[in-house]
C-alpha cells in the first residue's frame, strides 16, 4: 500500500517553509493522523531492513 504522505502537498510545503502557518498545521495534523503513523512505521521497517546486522 503506497502512502499519500510521500507526495503530500502540506508535507512538501512544510519542509520548504518550516516557519509558515501551513507547517504548523502539518505538525498538528501529524499528531493524530493514522496515515502518518502508518507511514512512519513503514519507514522504520524499511530502515531496519536496509541496515546490515
C-alpha atoms as one frame of an Amber mdcrd trajectory, in Angstrom:
protein
   0.000   0.000   0.000   1.518   3.299  -1.064   1.237   6.178   1.343  -0.055
   9.562   0.273   2.304  11.136   2.800   5.246  10.809   0.436   3.634  13.152
  -2.103   1.518  15.286   0.233   1.422  18.990  -0.629   1.375  20.050   3.030
   4.384  17.898   3.875   6.448  19.271   0.996   5.457  22.848   1.779   6.249
  22.396   5.494   9.689  21.037   4.623  10.428  24.072   2.435   8.964  26.685
   4.798   9.039  25.298   8.364   8.021  28.620   9.970   4.797  29.048   7.981
   1.316  28.573   9.386   0.811  25.641   6.993   3.845  23.952   8.536   2.282
  24.404  11.977  -0.946  22.911  10.611   1.049  19.977   9.220   2.779  19.305
  12.546  -0.573  19.444  14.373  -2.073  17.074  11.803   0.717  14.507  12.196
  -0.031  14.281  15.919  -3.278  12.390  15.330  -3.242  11.194  11.704  -3.376
   7.376  11.454  -1.988   7.503   7.909   1.085   9.405   9.121   1.682   6.858
  11.874   1.467   4.005   9.386   3.868   5.864   7.077   6.369   6.316   9.927
   6.158   2.606  10.835   6.794   1.695   7.193   9.869   3.959   7.085  11.206
   2.422  10.307  10.746  -1.114   8.974  12.436  -0.204   5.698  15.368   1.350
   7.554  15.776  -1.790   9.678  15.822  -3.996   6.595  18.414  -1.797   4.878
  20.743  -1.740   7.902  23.172  -4.698   7.945  23.180  -6.644  11.197
